[in-house]
Structures are given as C-alpha cells and as structure tokens.
C-alpha cells in the first residue's frame, strides 16, 4: 500500500442537524459512559472528529460523540468526510 506523505486530514465543522446517523449504529454506551463522554467533551473539547460518508452525510464513526454533543447543546461538530469506494492505494 502506498501512503501519500503530504495527505492532509481536513476537519470541517458541520451543523448537527445535517448529519444522519447510520441505521446500523453498531455501538451503544451506558448512561454512565455517555455522561463521562459529555464531561470529557465539555472539559477538553473534541479530541476525535465524527467520521462521515460524504454522500448523504451518513455518520459511520462517532455516533456516541454526536449524541453527547447534541445533549450538550452544541450546534456543530468537527467532521472528517470520507469518500467511500474511492481507491486510496496503488
């Protein structure tokens, strides 16, 4: 696999209402774990952006971070968009 050393991670802030959680929503957190995640985001900010499929703004990673942000009253979250199906290796 070839990795482009100059590839940059582009983070965009996207309004929460534009994001669509995936229907499969693979992970669940207990109320206590979600409360801890909320405290972390409130105190430290987002350390890990939400991963979103560009087509349809479907969330494919970070569902619980999105829920925590919504519960905290945030209007937008940091997002990394992926183009699924593109070939990234030679």
Helices and strands as residue ranges (DSSP letters): E 12-15, G 16-18, E 20-21, H 31-44, E 50-53, G 55-57, E 58-61, H 63-71, E 76-82
